[in-house]
Amino acid sequence: MTEGPTITTIAQRAGVSIASVSRVLNGLPTREDTVRRVMRAADELGYVPNSVARSLRNRRTDQIAFAMADIGNPVYVAMVREVQPLLKEAGYRLLIHSTDGDAEDELGVLRGLRERYVDGLIISPLRGVTEEHVEAIVAARAPVVVIGSLPEDMPDGALVDNVRTDSRTGVRLALDHLHAIGRRRIGFLNGPLGTVPGAARAAAYREALEALDLPYDEDLVEVGDFYRDSGARAARALLARAPGVDALMCANDLIALGALDVLREQGRDVPGDVAVVGMDDTDLASVTWPTLTSVSLGSAERGRAAAGLLLDRLQNGPREPRVVVVRPSLTIRGSTTLPEASPGGAR
């Protein structure tokens, strides 16, 4: 097999010393004329820098990993849209890894940081940060940003920052809105209780009902998964059990879309018969029919914050851990708002 161009052949082609070629290819100060000659010779010979060898010398890979539960989830898509351009501008390549919410997979990614296959990691553990996660973070040889909750008693020396949202307040915003428009039989379609969002939103639903002086009724709660088809199954089950429900609070927008599918199939008017609220305020919320009232948990903001925290550590070195909390907000759309009556009284 023909050997590719080397710094020796480039030096011969450019008519300069091997030391000069080395300085140019490693970005060290060199006379402008020498730089032009070396780069022209390298281009003519088809020279490609060996990034692996360079990373071993510089202890840099110029790569950042983002480990998430589901790369198809619109929440993570919104985060990536914000993370990638910020990293690219700073000279880093983004590597995306889907864990499928598997804790062992997440631990494998974290433990791999000891081998410095990337310069830093953004990770969003679906089922929370366990003691094993903490141990892997402490042992990591690269900075980590966790999107989600972290234990309060993180050990000293952990190179970890945290970006989180307040989904409990988000649920309260949704239920306050439903109560304000006169809904009293508010059903809840949730994801798995063994996940961080599922557990937090279940607790927030009960707290919000209590604050509104509404009774908690198990018949009005259905637990499935965070997907559209699961949302449809959950809605069917709940509506069959409690046909008098007048609102559905859904743990994310995908569940809400499944609920809207079922309500449409059953000929129930939205929001006239049943009002629907989602969570995450993804792009899907504004293109479904009716448009979906949804709680924004700041997916884009969380992505920007995570990238910013990681780049700050990489560029400025060690510092105390930081926590960024993104506040929720409610966007009201057609799934909870009846059309205004026309002057003639028709709707």
C-alpha positions in Angstrom: 0.0 0.0 0.0 1.3 3.4 -0.9 2.3 5.5 2.1 0.6 8.9 2.4 2.5 12.2 2.5 4.6 12.9 5.5 6.2 16.0 7.0 9.4 14.9 5.3 7.9 14.8 1.8 6.1 18.1 2.4 9.4 19.7 3.5 11.1 18.4 0.3 8.2 19.7 -1.8 8.1 23.1 -0.1 11.9 23.5 0.0 12.0 24.1 3.8 13.2 22.2 6.8 11.2 19.5 8.6 11.2 21.7 11.7 9.5 24.4 9.7 6.8 22.1 8.4 6.2 20.8 12.0 5.8 24.4 13.3 3.3 25.3 10.5 1.2 22.1 10.9 1.0 22.6 14.7 0.0 26.3 14.4 3.1 27.7 15.9 4.4 31.2 14.9 6.3 31.0 11.6 7.2 33.4 8.8 4.2 34.1 6.5 6.1 33.0 3.4 7.0 29.7 5.0 3.4 29.1 6.0 2.2 29.7 2.4 4.8 27.4 0.9 4.1 24.6 3.4 0.4 24.8 3.1 0.6 24.8 -0.7 2.8 21.7 -0.7 0.6 19.9 1.8 -2.4 20.6 -0.4 -0.7 19.4 -3.5 0.4 16.2 -1.8 -3.1 15.6 -0.3 -1.9 15.7 3.3 -4.5 15.1 5.9 -3.6 15.9 9.6 -3.7 12.9 11.9 -6.3 14.1 14.4 -5.8 11.1 16.7 -2.1 11.7 17.1 -2.7 15.5 17.6 -5.3 14.7 20.3 -2.8 12.5 22.1 -0.2 15.3 22.1 -2.6 18.1 23.0 -4.8 16.1 25.4 -7.8 17.4 23.3 -10.2 15.7 21.0 -12.2 18.8 20.1 -15.3 16.7 20.6 -18.2 17.0 23.1 -20.8 14.3 23.7 -24.5 14.8 24.5 -26.1 11.7 26.0 -30.0 11.7 26.0 -32.8 9.2 26.5 -34.3 9.5 23.0 -32.9 11.4 20.1 -36.3 11.5 18.4 -38.0 13.4 21.3 -38.7 17.0 20.3 -37.4 18.2 23.7 -33.9 16.9 23.0 -34.1 18.1 19.4 -34.7 21.6 20.7 -31.7 21.3 23.0 -29.4 20.1 20.2 -30.4 23.0 18.0 -29.0 25.3 20.7 -26.0 23.3 21.8 -24.5 22.5 18.4 -24.0 26.0 17.0 -22.4 27.2 20.3 -20.0 24.3 20.4 -19.2 24.6 16.7 -18.4 28.3 17.1 -16.0 27.3 19.9 -14.3 24.8 17.7 -15.9 21.6 19.0 -17.7 18.8 17.2 -20.9 17.5 18.8 -21.4 13.7 19.2 -25.0 12.6 20.0 -25.7 9.3 21.9 -29.1 7.9 22.7 -29.3 5.9 26.0 -32.9 4.8 25.7 -33.3 5.8 29.3 -31.1 2.9 30.4 -29.0 3.7 33.5 -26.3 1.2 32.6 -25.9 2.9 29.2 -25.6 6.2 30.9 -23.0 4.8 33.3 -21.0 3.4 30.4 -20.9 6.9 28.8 -19.8 8.5 32.1 -17.1 5.8 32.8 -15.8 6.2 29.3 -14.7 9.8 30.2 -11.7 8.3 32.0 -10.4 7.5 28.5 -10.9 11.1 27.3 -12.7 10.1 24.2 -14.3 13.5 24.4 -13.4 16.8 26.1 -16.7 17.1 27.9 -20.2 15.6 28.3 -23.7 16.9 28.6 -26.0 14.2 29.9 -29.7 14.0 30.8 -30.4 10.8 32.9 -34.1 9.9 32.5 -34.3 7.9 35.8 -32.2 10.2 37.9 -28.7 10.4 39.2 -27.8 7.4 41.4 -24.8 6.9 43.6 -23.2 5.0 40.7 -23.7 8.1 38.5 -22.0 10.2 41.1 -19.0 7.9 41.4 -18.6 7.9 37.7 -18.8 11.7 37.5 -16.2 12.1 40.3 -13.9 9.7 38.5 -14.3 11.4 35.1 -11.4 13.1 33.5 -13.6 15.6 31.7 -16.2 18.1 32.8 -19.8 17.1 32.9 -23.1 19.1 32.8 -26.2 17.2 34.0 -29.6 18.4 32.6 -32.0 17.3 35.3 -31.8 17.0 39.1 -28.7 16.3 41.0 -28.3 15.0 44.6 -27.9 17.8 47.1 -24.8 16.2 48.7 -22.6 16.0 45.6 -19.0 15.3 46.8 -16.2 17.9 46.5 -14.1 17.7 43.4 -16.9 16.6 41.1 -16.5 18.6 37.8 -20.2 18.8 37.3 -22.6 21.7 36.6 -26.4 21.4 36.6 -29.2 22.7 34.5 -32.7 22.0 35.7 -36.3 23.1 35.3 -39.2 23.3 37.7 -41.8 20.9 36.3 -43.9 21.0 39.5 -44.5 24.7 39.0 -45.3 23.9 35.4 -48.0 21.5 36.3 -49.4 24.0 38.8 -49.6 26.6 36.0 -51.5 24.2 33.8 -54.0 23.1 36.5 -54.6 26.7 37.6 -55.4 27.6 34.0 -57.8 24.7 33.6 -59.5 25.6 36.9 -59.8 29.2 35.8 -61.7 28.2 32.7 -64.2 26.2 34.8 -62.8 22.7 34.6 -63.2 20.5 37.7 -62.9 16.9 36.5 -59.2 17.1 35.4 -57.7 13.8 34.3 -53.9 13.2 34.3 -52.0 11.2 31.6 -48.5 10.5 32.9 -45.3 8.8 31.9 -43.5 6.1 33.9 -43.3 6.9 37.6 -39.8 5.4 37.7 -38.5 8.4 35.7 -37.6 11.8 37.1 -40.3 13.7 35.1 -43.0 11.0 35.7 -42.5 11.1 39.5 -42.2 14.9 39.7 -45.3 15.5 37.6 -47.4 12.9 39.5 -46.5 14.6 42.8 -47.2 18.1 41.3 -50.6 17.0 40.0 -51.7 15.9 43.5 -50.3 19.1 45.1 -52.1 21.3 42.6 -55.4 19.5 43.1 -55.1 20.0 46.8 -54.3 23.7 46.4 -57.4 24.1 44.2 -59.5 22.2 46.7 -60.3 19.5 44.2 -60.4 15.8 45.2 -57.8 13.3 44.0 -59.5 10.5 42.1 -57.4 7.5 41.0 -59.9 6.9 38.2 -58.8 10.2 36.6 -55.1 9.1 36.4 -53.6 6.8 33.8 -49.9 6.0 33.6 -48.2 5.0 30.3 -45.1 6.1 28.5 -43.9 9.4 27.0 -45.0 8.6 23.4 -48.0 9.5 21.2 -49.3 5.9 20.8 -49.0 5.4 24.6 -50.8 8.7 25.2 -53.7 7.4 22.9 -53.9 4.1 24.9 -53.9 6.0 28.2 -56.6 8.4 27.0 -58.8 5.6 25.8 -58.5 3.8 29.1 -59.2 6.9 31.2 -62.1 8.1 29.1 -63.7 4.7 29.3 -63.4 4.7 33.1 -64.3 8.3 33.6 -66.4 9.5 30.6 -67.3 12.7 32.5 -63.8 14.1 32.5 -63.8 17.7 31.3 -60.0 18.3 31.0 -56.8 16.3 30.5 -53.4 17.3 31.9 -50.7 15.5 29.9 -47.2 14.9 31.1 -45.7 15.9 27.7 -46.8 17.1 24.3 -46.5 13.6 22.7 -49.0 12.2 25.2 -51.3 15.1 24.5 -51.2 14.5 20.8 -52.3 10.9 21.4 -55.1 12.2 23.6 -56.2 14.6 20.9 -56.3 11.7 18.4 -58.6 9.7 20.6 -60.9 12.6 21.4 -61.2 13.3 17.7 -62.1 9.6 17.1 -64.8 9.7 19.8 -66.3 12.9 18.4 -65.6 14.9 21.5 -65.1 18.6 21.0 -61.8 20.1 22.1 -62.0 22.3 24.2 -65.7 22.4 24.4 -66.1 18.9 25.9 -62.6 18.2 27.0 -59.8 20.8 27.3 -56.2 19.5 26.9 -52.9 20.8 28.1 -49.5 19.3 27.3 -46.0 19.9 28.6 -42.7 20.9 26.9 -44.3 23.4 24.4 -42.5 21.7 21.5 -42.9 22.7 17.9 -45.7 20.1 17.6 -47.9 22.2 19.9 -48.4 24.9 17.3 -49.1 22.7 14.3 -51.7 20.2 15.6 -55.4 20.9 15.5 -56.6 22.4 17.6 -53.3 24.0 18.5 -52.1 22.7 21.9 -51.9 24.7 25.1 -48.7 23.6 26.7 -46.2 24.4 29.5 -42.8 25.4 28.3 -40.0 23.9 30.4 -37.4 25.9 28.5 -35.8 23.1 26.4 -33.9 25.6 24.2 -32.8 27.6 27.2 -31.6 24.5 29.0 -29.6 23.5 26.0 -28.0 26.9 25.7 -27.2 27.0 29.4 -25.7 23.5 29.4 -23.4 24.4 26.5 -22.4 27.7 28.1 -21.5 26.0 31.4 -19.4 23.3 29.7 -17.6 25.8 27.5 -16.8 28.0 30.5 -15.1 25.1 32.2 -13.2 24.1 29.1 -12.0 27.6 28.4 -11.5 28.9 31.9 -10.5 25.9 34.0 -11.7 24.6 37.4 -14.3 26.5 39.5 -17.1 25.9 41.9 -20.1 24.0 40.5 -23.0 26.1 39.1 -26.7 25.5 39.0 -29.0 27.1 36.4 -32.8 26.8 37.0 -35.0 27.5 34.0 -38.5 28.7 35.0 -41.6 27.3 33.2 -44.3 29.3 31.4 -47.7 28.5 30.0 -48.6 29.2 26.3 -52.4 29.2 25.9 -53.7 27.9 22.5 -56.8 26.4 21.0 -57.0 23.2 23.0 -58.2 25.2 26.1 -59.7 28.4 24.5 -63.1 28.5 23.0 -63.4 30.6 19.8 -64.9 34.0 20.5 -68.5 34.5 19.5 -69.1 36.6 16.4 -71.3 39.8 16.6 -74.2 37.7 15.2 -73.8 35.1 18.0 -72.5 32.3 15.8 -69.2 30.6 16.7 
